[in-house]
Amino acid sequence: KRYVGMTSQTVEEKLREHNYSTGKWTRGYTPFKLVYHETFNTKFEALRRERFFKTGDGRRVLNRILSRS
């Protein structure tokens, strides 16, 4: 499974939160591991990129990015 999201926390804090979460979705897919992240200057830019990655075109772009690493 792949999780795409944005946070105002550090990436490490968010990852730790997901791995120790009791939330219904995150609990079922632990442990998470970080494979890719991007940093943005504004919340608006981050939200726009997150929404893009949740589209069909965005998933294809992300697949290409991840296949290179």
PyMOL commands that place a pseudoatom at each C-alpha (Angstrom):
pseudoatom trace, name=CA, resn=LYS, resi=1, chain=A, elem=C, hetatm=0, pos=[0.000, 0.000, 0.000]
pseudoatom trace, name=CA, resn=ARG, resi=2, chain=A, elem=C, hetatm=0, pos=[1.089, 3.539, -0.617]
pseudoatom trace, name=CA, resn=TYR, resi=3, chain=A, elem=C, hetatm=0, pos=[0.215, 6.485, 1.614]
pseudoatom trace, name=CA, resn=VAL, resi=4, chain=A, elem=C, hetatm=0, pos=[0.287, 10.021, 0.233]
pseudoatom trace, name=CA, resn=GLY, resi=5, chain=A, elem=C, hetatm=0, pos=[-0.194, 12.910, 2.610]
pseudoatom trace, name=CA, resn=MET, resi=6, chain=A, elem=C, hetatm=0, pos=[1.089, 16.222, 3.843]
pseudoatom trace, name=CA, resn=THR, resi=7, chain=A, elem=C, hetatm=0, pos=[2.035, 17.352, 7.320]
pseudoatom trace, name=CA, resn=SER, resi=8, chain=A, elem=C, hetatm=0, pos=[3.292, 20.379, 9.204]
pseudoatom trace, name=CA, resn=GLN, resi=9, chain=A, elem=C, hetatm=0, pos=[5.281, 17.996, 11.433]
pseudoatom trace, name=CA, resn=THR, resi=10, chain=A, elem=C, hetatm=0, pos=[8.702, 16.674, 10.535]
pseudoatom trace, name=CA, resn=VAL, resi=11, chain=A, elem=C, hetatm=0, pos=[8.629, 13.635, 8.275]
pseudoatom trace, name=CA, resn=GLU, resi=12, chain=A, elem=C, hetatm=0, pos=[10.127, 11.536, 11.073]
pseudoatom trace, name=CA, resn=GLU, resi=13, chain=A, elem=C, hetatm=0, pos=[7.399, 12.603, 13.521]
pseudoatom trace, name=CA, resn=LYS, resi=14, chain=A, elem=C, hetatm=0, pos=[4.623, 11.816, 11.047]
pseudoatom trace, name=CA, resn=LEU, resi=15, chain=A, elem=C, hetatm=0, pos=[6.128, 8.423, 10.220]
pseudoatom trace, name=CA, resn=ARG, resi=16, chain=A, elem=C, hetatm=0, pos=[6.411, 7.555, 13.921]
pseudoatom trace, name=CA, resn=GLU, resi=17, chain=A, elem=C, hetatm=0, pos=[2.809, 8.677, 14.467]
pseudoatom trace, name=CA, resn=HIS, resi=18, chain=A, elem=C, hetatm=0, pos=[1.535, 6.431, 11.680]
pseudoatom trace, name=CA, resn=ASN, resi=19, chain=A, elem=C, hetatm=0, pos=[3.548, 3.431, 12.829]
pseudoatom trace, name=CA, resn=TYR, resi=20, chain=A, elem=C, hetatm=0, pos=[2.224, 3.688, 16.407]
pseudoatom trace, name=CA, resn=SER, resi=21, chain=A, elem=C, hetatm=0, pos=[-1.286, 4.792, 15.468]
pseudoatom trace, name=CA, resn=THR, resi=22, chain=A, elem=C, hetatm=0, pos=[-4.466, 3.175, 16.620]
pseudoatom trace, name=CA, resn=GLY, resi=23, chain=A, elem=C, hetatm=0, pos=[-6.339, 4.726, 13.698]
pseudoatom trace, name=CA, resn=LYS, resi=24, chain=A, elem=C, hetatm=0, pos=[-8.364, 2.288, 11.637]
pseudoatom trace, name=CA, resn=TRP, resi=25, chain=A, elem=C, hetatm=0, pos=[-6.569, 2.783, 8.291]
pseudoatom trace, name=CA, resn=THR, resi=26, chain=A, elem=C, hetatm=0, pos=[-2.996, 3.251, 9.496]
pseudoatom trace, name=CA, resn=ARG, resi=27, chain=A, elem=C, hetatm=0, pos=[-3.176, 0.377, 11.994]
pseudoatom trace, name=CA, resn=GLY, resi=28, chain=A, elem=C, hetatm=0, pos=[-3.972, -2.062, 9.198]
pseudoatom trace, name=CA, resn=TYR, resi=29, chain=A, elem=C, hetatm=0, pos=[-0.924, -1.189, 7.095]
pseudoatom trace, name=CA, resn=THR, resi=30, chain=A, elem=C, hetatm=0, pos=[1.942, -0.840, 9.549]
pseudoatom trace, name=CA, resn=PRO, resi=31, chain=A, elem=C, hetatm=0, pos=[4.843, -0.713, 9.525]
pseudoatom trace, name=CA, resn=PHE, resi=32, chain=A, elem=C, hetatm=0, pos=[5.223, 2.240, 7.193]
pseudoatom trace, name=CA, resn=LYS, resi=33, chain=A, elem=C, hetatm=0, pos=[8.573, 3.136, 5.686]
pseudoatom trace, name=CA, resn=LEU, resi=34, chain=A, elem=C, hetatm=0, pos=[9.471, 6.397, 4.022]
pseudoatom trace, name=CA, resn=VAL, resi=35, chain=A, elem=C, hetatm=0, pos=[10.407, 5.959, 0.369]
pseudoatom trace, name=CA, resn=TYR, resi=36, chain=A, elem=C, hetatm=0, pos=[10.010, 9.505, -0.959]
pseudoatom trace, name=CA, resn=HIS, resi=37, chain=A, elem=C, hetatm=0, pos=[9.209, 12.990, 0.259]
pseudoatom trace, name=CA, resn=GLU, resi=38, chain=A, elem=C, hetatm=0, pos=[9.146, 16.548, -1.029]
pseudoatom trace, name=CA, resn=THR, resi=39, chain=A, elem=C, hetatm=0, pos=[9.378, 19.842, 0.848]
pseudoatom trace, name=CA, resn=PHE, resi=40, chain=A, elem=C, hetatm=0, pos=[7.389, 22.968, -0.006]
pseudoatom trace, name=CA, resn=ASN, resi=41, chain=A, elem=C, hetatm=0, pos=[7.485, 26.581, 1.167]
pseudoatom trace, name=CA, resn=THR, resi=42, chain=A, elem=C, hetatm=0, pos=[3.734, 26.947, 1.593]
pseudoatom trace, name=CA, resn=LYS, resi=43, chain=A, elem=C, hetatm=0, pos=[0.852, 24.765, 2.731]
pseudoatom trace, name=CA, resn=PHE, resi=44, chain=A, elem=C, hetatm=0, pos=[-0.970, 25.608, -0.516]
pseudoatom trace, name=CA, resn=GLU, resi=45, chain=A, elem=C, hetatm=0, pos=[1.869, 24.188, -2.648]
pseudoatom trace, name=CA, resn=ALA, resi=46, chain=A, elem=C, hetatm=0, pos=[2.024, 21.026, -0.531]
pseudoatom trace, name=CA, resn=LEU, resi=47, chain=A, elem=C, hetatm=0, pos=[-1.731, 20.505, -0.717]
pseudoatom trace, name=CA, resn=ARG, resi=48, chain=A, elem=C, hetatm=0, pos=[-1.740, 20.997, -4.480]
pseudoatom trace, name=CA, resn=ARG, resi=49, chain=A, elem=C, hetatm=0, pos=[1.034, 18.397, -4.897]
pseudoatom trace, name=CA, resn=GLU, resi=50, chain=A, elem=C, hetatm=0, pos=[-0.721, 15.934, -2.561]
pseudoatom trace, name=CA, resn=ARG, resi=51, chain=A, elem=C, hetatm=0, pos=[-3.953, 16.254, -4.549]
pseudoatom trace, name=CA, resn=PHE, resi=52, chain=A, elem=C, hetatm=0, pos=[-2.020, 15.720, -7.786]
pseudoatom trace, name=CA, resn=PHE, resi=53, chain=A, elem=C, hetatm=0, pos=[-0.424, 12.503, -6.489]
pseudoatom trace, name=CA, resn=LYS, resi=54, chain=A, elem=C, hetatm=0, pos=[-3.904, 11.194, -5.660]
pseudoatom trace, name=CA, resn=THR, resi=55, chain=A, elem=C, hetatm=0, pos=[-5.003, 11.467, -9.321]
pseudoatom trace, name=CA, resn=GLY, resi=56, chain=A, elem=C, hetatm=0, pos=[-4.347, 8.900, -12.037]
pseudoatom trace, name=CA, resn=ASP, resi=57, chain=A, elem=C, hetatm=0, pos=[-1.702, 11.092, -13.686]
pseudoatom trace, name=CA, resn=GLY, resi=58, chain=A, elem=C, hetatm=0, pos=[-0.116, 11.794, -10.317]
pseudoatom trace, name=CA, resn=ARG, resi=59, chain=A, elem=C, hetatm=0, pos=[0.109, 8.081, -9.476]
pseudoatom trace, name=CA, resn=ARG, resi=60, chain=A, elem=C, hetatm=0, pos=[1.830, 7.450, -12.806]
pseudoatom trace, name=CA, resn=VAL, resi=61, chain=A, elem=C, hetatm=0, pos=[4.342, 10.247, -12.141]
pseudoatom trace, name=CA, resn=LEU, resi=62, chain=A, elem=C, hetatm=0, pos=[4.975, 8.920, -8.638]
pseudoatom trace, name=CA, resn=ASN, resi=63, chain=A, elem=C, hetatm=0, pos=[5.470, 5.398, -10.009]
pseudoatom trace, name=CA, resn=ARG, resi=64, chain=A, elem=C, hetatm=0, pos=[8.148, 6.744, -12.384]
pseudoatom trace, name=CA, resn=ILE, resi=65, chain=A, elem=C, hetatm=0, pos=[9.839, 8.669, -9.562]
pseudoatom trace, name=CA, resn=LEU, resi=66, chain=A, elem=C, hetatm=0, pos=[9.856, 5.606, -7.308]
pseudoatom trace, name=CA, resn=SER, resi=67, chain=A, elem=C, hetatm=0, pos=[11.075, 3.251, -10.033]
pseudoatom trace, name=CA, resn=ARG, resi=68, chain=A, elem=C, hetatm=0, pos=[14.205, 5.398, -10.452]
pseudoatom trace, name=CA, resn=SER, resi=69, chain=A, elem=C, hetatm=0, pos=[15.186, 5.108, -6.781]
for i in range(1, 69): cmd.bond("trace and resi %d" % i, "trace and resi %d" % (i + 1))
show_as sticks, trace
zoom trace
